[in-house]
Amino acid sequence: MDPLLELFGLIAGAITSMGFVPQLIRGHRTKKLDDVSYYMPMILAVGMTLWFIYGVLIDSLAIMIANTFGVCCCLVLIAMKKAYT
């Protein structure tokens, strides 16, 4: 794959994946995740896992990294919700 395209994908994945960070920080600080559904991170984790597999199949590091980070964030969010409620 073209290195410039891969870099573009890595930047896009990093920006998109950072969307989880404010929720994780807020949840950790307040210890309240009542307003977060279990379904949202579970469904996202399944979708991101499929995206990861797709990234493996087309050999795209950007897709694999972004979706690995996203799945990890979803799992942390689920664990935090379980621990704090």
Stockholm file with secondary structure:
# STOCKHOLM 1.0

chainA/1-85         MDPLLELFGLIAGAITSMGFVPQLIRGHRTKKLDDVSYYMPMILAVGMTLWFIYGVLIDSLAIMIANTFGVCCCLVLIAMKKAYT
#=GR chainA/1-85 SS CCHHHHHHHHHHHHHHHGGGHHHHHHHHHHCCCTTSCSHHHHHHHHHHHHHHHHHHHHTCHHHHHHHHHHHHHHHHHHHHHHHHC
#=GC SS_cons        CCHHHHHHHHHHHHHHHGGGHHHHHHHHHHCCCTTSCSHHHHHHHHHHHHHHHHHHHHTCHHHHHHHHHHHHHHHHHHHHHHHHC
//
